[in-house]
Amino acid sequence: MIPFIALIMASPSAAPSCSLIRPVAPDIASARRIAEAVLRNVHARYQPYYSKRPVRPYVLSVAPAEDDPGAWEVIQELPRTHRRLRPGEVEVSAGGGGLGFRIDRCTGATSRMFFAR
């Protein structure tokens, strides 16, 4: 039993413990709420609430960061189309406008923000 517990604790996807504070974003649901709040505020600057433009159907994906177990990686992008292409057809995706950033598990701070074009 003890080797199994050691294996779980040594896994790279396990979140590091936050010293002296309770983690702000310990799970995916908390990170998703933070990401949605950030996205609402960032996009409000570029598309005012009185704009008549339709809102695009973005997909929000939240996952543990591969290189930093103490962070969540958030990417907002257009959904992929899964239709069959006919022979000779080419699928072109243009005008993404999504956003990506990282959320620290302990503090909830956002960093490495970028726009996807």
C-alpha positions as CSV (number, residue, x, y, z in Angstrom):
1,M,0.0,0.0,0.0
2,I,2.8,2.4,0.8
3,P,4.5,2.2,-2.6
4,F,1.2,3.0,-4.3
5,I,0.8,6.1,-2.1
6,A,4.3,7.2,-2.9
7,L,3.6,6.7,-6.6
8,I,0.6,9.0,-6.4
9,M,2.4,11.7,-4.5
10,A,5.3,11.6,-6.9
11,S,3.2,12.0,-10.0
12,P,4.0,15.1,-12.1
13,S,0.3,16.1,-12.5
14,A,-0.2,16.4,-8.7
15,A,-0.6,20.0,-7.6
16,P,2.1,21.4,-5.3
17,S,1.1,22.4,-1.8
18,C,0.6,26.1,-1.2
19,S,2.6,27.3,1.7
20,L,0.7,29.4,4.3
21,I,-2.4,30.0,2.1
22,R,-5.4,28.0,1.0
23,P,-5.2,27.4,-2.8
24,V,-7.5,29.8,-4.8
25,A,-7.9,27.4,-7.8
26,P,-7.3,23.9,-6.6
27,D,-9.6,22.2,-9.2
28,I,-10.8,22.7,-12.8
29,A,-14.1,24.2,-11.7
30,S,-12.4,27.0,-9.8
31,A,-10.0,27.7,-12.6
32,R,-12.9,27.8,-15.1
33,R,-14.8,30.4,-13.0
34,I,-11.6,32.6,-12.8
35,A,-11.1,32.2,-16.6
36,E,-14.7,33.1,-17.4
37,A,-14.4,36.3,-15.3
38,V,-11.1,37.2,-17.0
39,L,-12.6,36.6,-20.4
40,R,-15.7,38.6,-19.7
41,N,-13.6,41.6,-18.7
42,V,-11.0,41.4,-21.5
43,H,-13.6,41.1,-24.2
44,A,-15.7,43.9,-22.8
45,R,-12.9,46.3,-23.7
46,Y,-12.9,45.2,-27.3
47,Q,-16.6,44.6,-27.9
48,P,-18.9,47.0,-26.0
49,Y,-22.1,45.7,-24.6
50,Y,-24.1,47.9,-27.0
51,S,-22.4,46.3,-30.0
52,K,-24.8,44.7,-32.5
53,R,-22.2,42.1,-33.6
54,P,-23.2,38.5,-32.8
55,V,-21.1,36.7,-30.2
56,R,-19.0,33.9,-31.6
57,P,-19.4,30.4,-30.2
58,Y,-16.0,29.9,-28.4
59,V,-14.9,26.8,-26.6
60,L,-13.1,27.2,-23.3
61,S,-10.6,24.5,-22.4
62,V,-8.9,24.3,-19.0
63,A,-6.1,21.8,-18.3
64,P,-3.1,21.4,-16.1
65,A,0.0,23.0,-17.5
66,E,2.4,20.5,-18.8
67,D,5.6,22.2,-17.7
68,D,4.3,23.7,-14.4
69,P,2.2,21.5,-12.1
70,G,1.3,24.6,-10.1
71,A,-0.7,26.2,-12.9
72,W,-3.7,25.7,-15.1
73,E,-3.5,26.4,-18.8
74,V,-6.6,28.1,-20.3
75,I,-7.3,28.4,-24.0
76,Q,-10.4,30.0,-25.6
77,E,-10.8,29.1,-29.3
78,L,-13.3,28.6,-32.0
79,P,-14.8,25.1,-32.1
80,R,-13.4,22.7,-34.7
81,T,-15.7,21.6,-37.5
82,H,-15.9,17.9,-37.9
83,R,-17.4,17.6,-41.3
84,R,-16.0,15.3,-44.0
85,L,-14.2,17.1,-46.7
86,R,-14.8,16.1,-50.3
87,P,-11.8,15.2,-52.4
88,G,-10.1,18.4,-53.5
89,E,-11.6,20.5,-50.7
90,V,-9.5,22.5,-48.3
91,E,-10.8,23.7,-44.9
92,V,-9.7,27.2,-44.0
93,S,-10.2,28.7,-40.6
94,A,-9.7,32.5,-40.3
95,G,-10.4,35.1,-37.8
96,G,-10.0,33.2,-34.5
97,G,-9.6,35.9,-32.0
98,G,-9.3,33.5,-29.0
99,L,-7.4,34.1,-25.8
100,G,-5.0,32.0,-23.8
101,F,-3.3,32.4,-20.4
102,R,-2.2,30.6,-17.2
103,I,-3.8,30.6,-13.8
104,D,-1.7,30.0,-10.7
105,R,-3.3,27.3,-8.5
106,C,-2.2,28.9,-5.2
107,T,-2.8,32.6,-5.8
108,G,-5.2,32.7,-8.8
109,A,-2.9,35.1,-10.6
110,T,-3.1,35.1,-14.4
111,S,0.1,35.2,-16.5
112,R,1.4,34.6,-20.0
113,M,-1.7,36.0,-21.7
114,F,-1.8,35.9,-25.5
115,F,-4.4,36.5,-28.3
116,A,-4.8,33.8,-30.9
117,R,-5.3,35.3,-34.4
